[in-house]
Amino acid sequence: MARFAEHEFLASSARTASENSSGLRVDGYAMVTIMMSSTAVTGSSPTVNAEPEVSNDNSTWFPMNVYPSASDPAVMTMQLTAAGQISMTLPLCAKYLRVKTTIGGSSTPGHTFSVVANFLKQPR
């Protein structure tokens, strides 16, 4: 039996506005590697950020944070400013996962990008 599962959060498409993926039920998985790939950019200083968010009810969403100190949480964010790829691997500790994307820049910024993930199942 395969210990990995794949999921496409956002299919490759040209985007000029921020977007959230649908929530995916992930209990039963221990780890996830989220991969973002951008193949084209438009506008001046274009950026695309992808941030994993978690939920226990698929309705109220929370950013996944790393706490270097109690007063200074850092949100886990991937950012591309040109065509390229980036990934992050993290443990799963919630029932649902989605990816929030934010487009930034000036002069109608845009990115053609996709977000996919590989999940490692919990050991039995």
Order of alpha helices (4+ residues) and beta strands (2+ residues): beta-beta-beta-beta-beta-beta-beta-beta-beta-beta
